[in-house]
């Protein structure tokens, strides 16, 4: 399950096992072992893999998790600020997000 998902993510990203191993600072043999199910990643490695492919750890580990329904943590990070958003700022953000959703539903991409 994990190995198959990792291989699919890597292939979709057009990465070789060697290229992914460099990103994760492990050997290509380790990547091969992950993909074949001969070895399981530790929690820190799971975090790194999820960040590289922009998926959740839940997606990596569970059979039924759908990558299209996962939280995009880039969005959460972009919304994280030192000081809380004002009500007006939140209203503007929600308005903009709703507008983008409407465009996407209509098949219009930005």
C-alpha positions in Angstrom: 0.0 0.0 0.0 2.6 2.7 1.1 5.1 1.4 -1.4 2.7 1.5 -4.3 1.6 5.0 -3.4 5.2 6.2 -3.1 6.1 4.7 -6.5 3.0 6.3 -8.1 3.8 9.7 -6.6 7.4 9.5 -7.6 6.6 8.4 -11.2 3.9 11.1 -11.5 6.5 13.7 -10.4 8.9 12.2 -13.0 11.5 11.5 -10.4 13.8 8.5 -10.5 14.5 6.6 -7.3 18.0 8.2 -7.2 16.5 11.7 -7.5 14.0 11.1 -4.7 16.8 9.6 -2.6 18.8 12.8 -2.9 15.8 14.9 -1.9 15.3 12.7 1.2 19.0 12.3 1.9 18.8 8.5 1.8 20.1 5.9 -0.7 18.3 4.8 -3.8 18.3 1.3 -2.2 16.2 2.7 0.6 13.7 4.1 -1.8 13.5 0.8 -3.6 13.0 -1.0 -0.3 10.1 1.4 0.6 8.5 0.9 -2.8 8.8 -2.9 -2.6 7.5 -3.0 1.0 10.8 -4.4 2.3 11.2 -1.4 4.7 8.9 1.1 6.3 9.8 4.8 6.7 10.1 6.3 10.2 7.8 9.2 11.2 10.3 11.9 10.2 10.7 10.3 6.8 6.9 10.2 6.3 6.7 13.9 7.0 9.5 14.6 4.5 7.8 12.4 1.8 4.4 14.1 2.5 6.0 17.5 2.1 7.8 16.7 -1.1 4.6 15.3 -2.8 2.2 17.7 -1.1 0.0 14.9 0.3 -0.9 14.1 3.9 0.6 11.3 5.9 -2.9 9.9 6.1 -2.9 9.5 2.3 0.4 7.8 2.4 -0.7 5.2 5.0 -4.4 4.5 4.5 -6.0 2.5 1.7 -9.0 4.8 1.2 -7.5 8.2 1.4 -8.0 10.2 -1.7 -5.2 12.7 -2.6 -7.7 15.0 -4.2 -9.5 15.4 -0.9 -6.4 16.2 1.2 -5.6 19.4 2.8 -3.1 21.6 1.0 -0.8 22.6 3.8 0.6 25.4 1.6 -2.7 27.2 1.9 -2.7 26.8 5.7 0.9 28.1 5.9 0.0 31.0 3.7 -2.8 32.0 6.0 -0.7 31.7 9.1 0.3 35.2 10.3 2.0 36.5 13.4 -1.1 38.5 14.4 -4.7 37.3 14.0 -6.7 38.3 10.9 -9.3 41.0 11.4 -12.9 40.2 10.6 -12.7 42.4 7.5 -9.6 40.6 6.3 -11.2 37.2 6.8 -14.3 38.3 4.9 -12.0 39.4 2.0 -10.2 36.1 2.0 -13.4 34.1 2.1 -14.9 36.2 -0.7 -11.8 35.6 -2.9 -11.7 31.9 -2.2 -15.4 31.6 -3.0 -14.8 33.5 -6.2 -12.0 31.1 -7.2 -14.2 28.1 -6.4 -16.9 29.5 -8.6 -14.5 30.0 -11.5 -13.2 26.5 -11.1 -16.7 25.1 -11.0 -17.4 26.9 -14.2 -14.3 25.4 -15.8 -12.4 28.7 -15.8 -8.8 28.3 -14.6 -6.6 31.2 -13.5 
